[in-house]
Amino acid sequence: MSEECLEVRHYALWTAIDDLAVQVNLSPSALAVHAGLNSCTLNRSNRTRGGTLHWPSTATIGALLAVTETSWGEFGHLVDLIEQARLNQYDAAAALAMVRA
């Protein structure tokens, strides 16, 4: 996978996580706490360091999905929509609106 594709996937994954928080009216930090994680786990400053992409673990994602009552399939679909929107130069908000509809 190219570096550009990895960056788009990284963006899509973190945007989907942020959307999970929005769906339950929480900030990403509050969502992390509700999921039993450290409040800093989802901070934007932890997503890249020194140009290196940092990815959430499957355990972290699983905890977030459990708290938001979101299936892995729904989450994967959301990530895919955001990724396609980014690749096609569309607004990610339009992809999020499609999932919420």
N, C-alpha and C positions, 0 to 999 in steps of 0.2 A: 504494500500500500504506500502510495506517495506521501511525502510530508504534508502536502496541501490537503489530501484526503484525511489524513490523521487529524489535522487541525480542524477541519470541518466536523469530523465525528466528535472530537473533543468538545467543540462549541455546542453541538447538538445535544450531547449527553448532559452537559452542565445546564443548558437552557431548559431541558426537560426536567431536571431536578429542581430548578428554580420554579418551574411551572407547577410542580407538585406542591410546593409551599404556597403558591398563590391559590391553588384550588382549595386549600384548607384554611385560607386566610391567615397564614403565618409567614414570618420572615424565614429565610433559609436557616438562620441560627436557631430560631424557635423550633422549626421542624426537626433539626438535628437533636435538640434536647428532648422533644417528644418521642423521638425514635431511640432514645437512650444513648445518644452519641455526644461527644464533646461539642459544645456550642460553636467552636471554631472549625469544625470538620468541613462545613460547606462554604466557608469564607472565600470570597473571590481571590484574596491574596494567596490562598493555598492551592489554587488551580494551576498556576504556573509558577515556576521558580527559576530564575536565571535562564529563561528561554526554554526550559524543560516542561513539557506537559505532564501534569499530575492527574491521575485517574482515580475515581472512587472505587473502593473494593466492592466485590459482589455482596459481601456481608453488609456494607453500608447501604447499598442500593436496596437490598432485601429489607432492611429495617425501615427505610423510607417508604417503600411500597406497602409494607404491613400497616404502618401508621396511617397512610393515606388511602388504604383499601384499594390499591391499584394493582392490577395483575402485571406479571412480567410481560405478557403479550401486549397489553395496553401501553405500557411504558416503552417497549420496543417500537411499537407503531408510532408513538409520539416522537421518539428519537429519529426514526426514519423520515417522518414528515418534515421535521425541522432541518434535517440534513439535506433533503431534497430541495427545500425552500432556499437554503443557503447556497447550494450548488447551482440552482436556477436563478439566483439573484433576486428571489422574491423575499418579501418581508416575513420573518419568522412568526410575527404576530398573526399573520393570515393562516399559517399552518396550525398554530395553537388554537385559533378560533374554529378550525375544521374539526379538531379533536374534541373540543368542548361541545360542539353542536350535537 
